[in-house]
Amino acid sequence: MLAVVQEKDGGRLIEALSGAQYQATMLASTGGFLREGNSTVMIGVQDGQVNEVLSIVGEVCRRREQLVSPMPPVVEPVDSYVTYPVKVEVGGAIVFVLPVDRMEKI
């Protein structure tokens, strides 16, 4: 499984997964929309464990609102640019469940 989560949630997710006896590896990544830090968490599980891991991810990685300052436009005139912070929904997770032909711990 690959879970892309907000950077703030990455460490807490690793702790929760470890507490439930799942091994996971966290990689730093960057989101495209807000250009903020994300964490991509790789979790190797059996088919029967997928729902439990999804439940853990859902408990830890909640959606929340955050004020962000929009990036200035590159092609639009500056006079139409909104300069005040806007409220956006952040957090949550995007989870990919992928089949793996082979995994080995060396």
Backbone as ProteinMPNN parsed JSONL, in Angstrom:
{"seq_chain_A": "MLAVVQEKDGGRLIEALSGAQYQATMLASTGGFLREGNSTVMIGVQDGQVNEVLSIVGEVCRRREQLVSPMPPVVEPVDSYVTYPVKVEVGGAIVFVLPVDRMEKI", "coords_chain_A": {"N_chain_A": [[0.849, -1.17, 0.0], [0.44, 2.284, -0.668], [0.408, 5.32, 0.916], [-0.372, 8.638, 0.637], [0.1, 11.366, 2.533], [-0.463, 14.351, 4.516], [2.409, 16.14, 5.546], [2.452, 16.756, 8.282], [0.96, 14.709, 9.365], [2.396, 12.419, 8.875], [4.424, 11.354, 10.696], [2.84, 10.688, 12.923], [1.225, 8.757, 11.742], [3.076, 6.725, 11.136], [3.792, 6.01, 13.763], [1.311, 5.034, 14.725], [0.873, 2.873, 12.997], [3.101, 1.283, 13.616], [2.517, 0.729, 16.283], [0.413, -0.995, 15.914], [1.682, -3.155, 14.982], [2.545, -3.083, 12.298], [4.888, -2.744, 9.7], [6.407, 0.043, 8.232], [7.555, 2.423, 5.797], [8.596, 5.736, 5.469], [8.599, 8.303, 3.093], [9.737, 11.48, 2.017], [7.777, 13.829, 0.238], [6.362, 16.12, -2.194], [3.474, 18.103, -2.495], [1.361, 18.972, -5.281], [-0.686, 20.95, -5.527], [-0.83, 22.787, -3.228], [1.828, 23.007, -2.867], [3.156, 22.096, -0.618], [4.819, 20.193, 1.974], [4.549, 16.674, 1.85], [4.063, 13.309, 2.979], [4.935, 10.167, 1.84], [3.889, 7.047, 2.542], [4.961, 3.792, 2.667], [3.584, 0.63, 2.962], [3.74, -2.689, 3.626], [1.488, -5.257, 3.359], [-0.627, -8.136, 3.958], [-3.389, -9.353, 1.949], [-5.67, -9.644, 3.597], [-5.239, -7.771, 5.565], [-5.602, -5.235, 4.662], [-7.993, -3.66, 5.061], [-7.855, -3.102, 7.826], [-5.52, -1.55, 7.972], [-6.322, 0.607, 6.348], [-8.282, 1.642, 8.031], [-6.726, 2.535, 10.194], [-5.218, 4.527, 8.907], [-7.303, 6.27, 8.226], [-8.152, 7.091, 10.788], [-5.952, 8.526, 11.762], [-5.224, 10.428, 9.801], [-6.876, 12.953, 9.342], [-9.155, 15.193, 7.67], [-8.898, 18.751, 7.525], [-9.413, 22.314, 7.927], [-7.466, 24.994, 6.584], [-5.785, 28.107, 6.498], [-4.399, 29.571, 3.663], [-2.002, 31.384, 1.751], [-2.518, 32.396, -1.479], [-0.589, 31.464, -4.398], [1.146, 33.794, -6.466], [-0.139, 34.594, -9.723], [1.244, 33.477, -12.843], [0.725, 34.141, -15.496], [-1.478, 35.817, -15.478], [-2.776, 39.191, -15.095], [-1.409, 41.241, -12.508], [-3.116, 42.927, -11.079], [-5.54, 41.613, -10.803], [-5.087, 39.704, -8.973], [-5.685, 37.818, -6.045], [-4.937, 38.762, -2.841], [-5.352, 38.097, -0.196], [-5.451, 35.622, 2.461], [-6.894, 32.386, 1.851], [-9.351, 29.962, 2.751], [-8.774, 26.539, 2.795], [-9.339, 23.015, 2.356], [-7.381, 20.615, 3.897], [-5.221, 17.776, 4.477], [-6.198, 14.413, 5.346], [-5.952, 11.494, 3.278], [-4.495, 9.914, 0.435], [-4.766, 6.776, -0.765], [-3.154, 4.064, -2.201], [-3.733, 0.833, -3.189], [-1.817, -1.718, -4.022], [-0.908, -4.557, -5.972], [1.739, -6.821, -5.185], [4.259, -8.667, -6.591], [6.449, -9.894, -5.441], [8.207, -9.733, -2.361], [10.994, -9.19, -0.323], [12.716, -9.429, 2.735], [15.836, -8.441, 3.584]], "CA_chain_A": [[0.0, 0.0, 0.0], [1.095, 3.588, -0.63], [-0.481, 6.347, 1.456], [0.165, 9.988, 0.535], [-0.539, 12.112, 3.611], [0.16, 15.627, 4.812], [3.639, 15.961, 6.319], [2.118, 16.823, 9.713], [0.363, 13.442, 9.776], [3.279, 11.308, 8.553], [5.023, 10.763, 11.892], [1.781, 10.07, 13.727], [0.782, 7.551, 11.05], [4.107, 5.706, 11.355], [3.646, 5.554, 15.156], [0.083, 4.235, 14.837], [1.091, 1.608, 12.291], [4.046, 0.498, 14.419], [1.773, 0.27, 17.456], [-0.453, -2.098, 15.478], [2.608, -4.186, 14.484], [2.788, -2.995, 10.86], [6.121, -2.074, 9.34], [6.166, 1.033, 7.179], [8.655, 3.319, 5.462], [8.078, 7.049, 5.097], [9.409, 9.081, 2.158], [9.293, 12.862, 1.862], [7.296, 14.172, -1.102], [5.79, 17.467, -2.247], [2.183, 18.159, -3.176], [1.316, 19.869, -6.43], [-1.633, 22.057, -5.415], [-0.38, 23.779, -2.244], [3.291, 22.969, -2.865], [3.598, 21.863, 0.754], [5.384, 18.877, 2.196], [3.737, 15.487, 2.07], [4.798, 12.09, 3.279], [4.432, 8.979, 1.174], [4.161, 5.944, 3.447], [4.863, 2.477, 2.037], [3.196, -0.355, 3.964], [3.566, -4.018, 3.042], [0.509, -6.029, 4.131], [-1.353, -9.207, 3.284], [-4.716, -8.925, 1.484], [-6.613, -9.601, 4.713], [-4.902, -6.684, 6.485], [-5.812, -3.95, 3.983], [-9.05, -2.869, 5.712], [-7.378, -2.616, 9.124], [-4.588, -0.454, 7.716], [-7.137, 1.741, 5.894], [-8.929, 2.19, 9.218], [-5.699, 3.284, 10.939], [-4.928, 5.741, 8.128], [-8.464, 7.154, 8.369], [-8.189, 7.652, 12.148], [-4.825, 9.437, 11.982], [-5.107, 11.457, 8.768], [-8.173, 13.626, 9.223], [-9.221, 16.438, 6.899], [-9.083, 19.954, 8.332], [-9.31, 23.551, 7.153], [-6.248, 25.754, 6.829], [-5.67, 29.339, 5.718], [-3.185, 29.624, 2.85], [-1.861, 32.532, 0.858], [-2.401, 31.884, -2.851], [0.628, 31.783, -5.154], [0.84, 34.79, -7.509], [-0.269, 34.003, -11.058], [2.37, 33.71, -13.745], [0.278, 34.738, -16.761], [-2.58, 36.771, -15.325], [-2.357, 40.505, -14.601], [-1.264, 41.305, -11.056], [-4.226, 43.656, -10.461], [-6.667, 40.717, -10.529], [-4.578, 38.698, -8.047], [-6.246, 37.853, -4.698], [-3.786, 38.791, -1.935], [-5.691, 37.687, 1.16], [-5.474, 34.165, 2.631], [-8.154, 31.693, 1.599], [-9.511, 28.739, 3.526], [-8.816, 25.327, 1.974], [-9.376, 21.764, 3.104], [-6.128, 19.871, 3.769], [-5.173, 16.551, 5.275], [-6.747, 13.208, 4.753], [-4.94, 10.634, 2.659], [-4.759, 9.212, -0.814], [-4.169, 5.461, -0.539], [-3.097, 3.16, -3.345], [-3.556, -0.568, -2.823], [-1.148, -2.26, -5.195], [-0.416, -5.935, -5.829], [3.179, -6.982, -5.229], [4.587, -10.043, -6.973], [7.44, -10.472, -4.543], [8.862, -8.845, -1.41], [11.94, -9.902, 0.509], [13.45, -8.679, 3.759], [17.213, -8.936, 3.577]], "C_chain_A": [[0.898, 1.237, 0.0], [0.064, 4.588, -0.121], [0.223, 7.696, 1.362], [-0.613, 10.836, 1.521], [0.172, 13.444, 3.801], [1.349, 15.382, 5.735], [3.373, 15.939, 7.827], [1.581, 15.5, 10.237], [1.302, 12.251, 9.614], [3.858, 10.603, 9.77], [4.001, 10.062, 12.77], [1.271, 8.787, 13.081], [1.783, 6.417, 11.253], [4.001, 5.142, 12.77], [2.429, 4.648, 15.314], [0.244, 2.882, 14.153], [2.042, 0.707, 13.072], [3.37, -0.07, 15.651], [0.854, -0.895, 17.146], [0.369, -3.216, 14.824], [2.756, -4.221, 12.961], [4.098, -2.264, 10.631], [5.846, -1.149, 8.163], [7.418, 1.873, 6.99], [8.067, 4.623, 4.961], [9.091, 7.76, 4.193], [8.857, 10.498, 2.084], [8.858, 13.084, 0.42], [6.677, 15.563, -1.04], [4.503, 17.439, -3.038], [2.191, 19.188, -4.285], [0.451, 21.091, -6.215], [-1.13, 23.145, -4.472], [1.136, 23.887, -2.178], [3.838, 22.85, -1.443], [4.105, 20.446, 0.884], [4.329, 17.814, 2.439], [4.653, 14.382, 2.54], [4.134, 10.97, 2.504], [4.862, 7.799, 2.031], [3.931, 4.638, 2.694], [4.626, 1.441, 3.132], [2.986, -1.69, 3.247], [2.633, -4.846, 3.914], [-0.059, -7.164, 3.282], [-2.739, -8.678, 2.887], [-5.706, -8.756, 2.637], [-6.367, -8.476, 5.699], [-5.209, -5.302, 5.908], [-6.851, -3.099, 4.704], [-8.619, -2.327, 7.066], [-6.417, -1.443, 8.939], [-5.341, 0.784, 7.219], [-7.831, 2.426, 7.063], [-7.948, 3.03, 10.036], [-5.382, 4.587, 10.219], [-6.071, 6.747, 8.286], [-8.564, 7.799, 9.744], [-7.127, 8.731, 12.337], [-4.859, 10.64, 11.038], [-6.461, 12.086, 8.482], [-8.065, 14.866, 8.347], [-9.467, 17.601, 7.859], [-8.948, 21.181, 7.433], [-8.057, 24.311, 7.564], [-6.286, 27.011, 5.972], [-4.347, 29.316, 4.968], [-3.19, 30.895, 2.018], [-1.668, 31.998, -0.55], [-1.09, 32.315, -3.498], [0.262, 32.818, -6.217], [0.783, 34.135, -8.885], [0.929, 34.359, -11.938], [1.925, 34.452, -14.994], [-0.819, 35.781, -16.614], [-2.05, 38.108, -14.821], [-2.355, 40.534, -13.07], [-2.451, 41.994, -10.395], [-5.43, 42.767, -10.165], [-6.291, 39.629, -9.511], [-5.178, 38.897, -6.655], [-5.094, 37.754, -3.703], [-4.104, 38.311, -0.526], [-5.724, 36.153, 1.261], [-6.866, 33.593, 2.376], [-8.165, 30.396, 2.395], [-9.625, 27.55, 2.573], [-8.857, 24.11, 2.889], [-8.08, 21.008, 2.825], [-6.216, 18.605, 4.605], [-5.851, 15.41, 4.562], [-5.622, 12.384, 4.158], [-5.439, 10.143, 1.309], [-4.031, 7.882, -0.664], [-4.277, 4.621, -1.807], [-2.873, 1.752, -2.81], [-3.056, -1.267, -4.081], [-0.741, -3.716, -4.971], [1.106, -5.962, -5.959], [3.49, -8.442, -5.552], [5.544, -10.694, -5.983], [8.011, -9.382, -3.642], [9.786, -9.687, -0.558], [12.559, -8.966, 1.507], [14.852, -9.271, 3.826], [17.983, -8.284, 4.714]], "O_chain_A": [[1.977, 1.234, 0.593], [-1.033, 4.687, -0.671], [1.294, 7.88, 1.941], [-1.823, 11.014, 1.383], [1.281, 13.639, 3.303], [1.295, 14.514, 6.605], [4.008, 15.18, 8.559], [1.726, 15.196, 11.421], [1.034, 11.18, 10.158], [3.789, 9.378, 9.864], [4.258, 8.98, 13.297], [0.923, 7.835, 13.779], [1.391, 5.28, 11.512], [4.108, 3.93, 12.961], [2.511, 3.607, 15.966], [-0.202, 1.861, 14.678], [1.812, -0.497, 13.178], [3.615, -1.217, 16.026], [0.55, -1.697, 18.028], [-0.186, -4.112, 14.189], [3.059, -5.271, 12.394], [4.384, -1.271, 11.301], [5.142, -1.512, 7.22], [8.233, 2.017, 7.901], [7.155, 4.627, 4.133], [10.283, 7.81, 4.495], [7.642, 10.693, 2.088], [9.493, 12.587, -0.511], [6.492, 16.117, 0.043], [4.429, 16.839, -4.111], [2.94, 20.163, -4.234], [0.808, 22.176, -6.673], [-1.015, 24.304, -4.872], [1.667, 24.768, -1.502], [4.867, 23.441, -1.115], [3.859, 19.601, 0.024], [3.346, 18.037, 3.145], [5.877, 14.512, 2.502], [2.91, 10.841, 2.512], [6.056, 7.571, 2.227], [2.852, 4.404, 2.151], [5.371, 1.379, 4.109], [2.14, -1.794, 2.359], [2.942, -5.112, 5.075], [0.022, -7.146, 2.053], [-3.202, -7.673, 3.427], [-6.496, -7.812, 2.638], [-7.191, -8.241, 6.582], [-5.082, -4.3, 6.613], [-6.607, -1.915, 4.937], [-8.98, -1.205, 7.423], [-6.493, -0.455, 9.669], [-5.024, 1.899, 7.632], [-7.956, 3.65, 7.085], [-8.298, 4.108, 10.515], [-5.287, 5.639, 10.853], [-5.829, 7.942, 8.461], [-9.014, 8.939, 9.857], [-7.376, 9.739, 12.999], [-4.548, 11.757, 11.452], [-7.105, 11.77, 7.481], [-7.017, 15.51, 8.289], [-10.153, 17.455, 8.87], [-8.433, 21.093, 6.319], [-7.641, 24.282, 8.722], [-6.769, 26.978, 4.841], [-3.295, 29.072, 5.561], [-4.242, 31.408, 1.636], [-0.744, 31.222, -0.792], [-0.549, 33.378, -3.195], [-0.813, 32.736, -6.81], [1.562, 33.229, -9.18], [1.539, 35.416, -11.782], [2.656, 35.301, -15.504], [-1.061, 36.554, -17.541], [-0.994, 38.16, -14.19], [-3.206, 39.918, -12.428], [-2.772, 41.678, -9.249], [-6.269, 43.138, -9.345], [-7.093, 38.739, -9.226], [-5.183, 40.014, -6.138], [-4.351, 36.773, -3.714], [-3.183, 38.135, 0.272], [-5.99, 35.468, 0.273], [-7.878, 34.237, 2.651], [-7.118, 29.812, 2.675], [-10.456, 27.546, 1.664], [-8.456, 24.176, 4.051], [-7.719, 20.784, 1.669], [-7.176, 18.4, 5.347], [-6.051, 15.432, 3.348], [-4.458, 12.571, 4.512], [-6.638, 9.981, 1.083], [-2.817, 7.858, -0.459], [-5.348, 4.49, -2.4], [-1.926, 1.512, -2.06], [-3.778, -1.391, -5.071], [-0.277, -4.066, -3.886], [1.685, -5.215, -6.748], [3.03, -9.345, -4.854], [5.462, -11.894, -5.719], [8.267, -8.261, -4.084], [9.413, -10.775, -0.119], [12.894, -7.83, 1.174], [15.023, -10.46, 4.095], [19.169, -8.559, 4.894]]}, "name": "protein", "num_of_chains": 1, "seq": "MLAVVQEKDGGRLIEALSGAQYQATMLASTGGFLREGNSTVMIGVQDGQVNEVLSIVGEVCRRREQLVSPMPPVVEPVDSYVTYPVKVEVGGAIVFVLPVDRMEKI"}
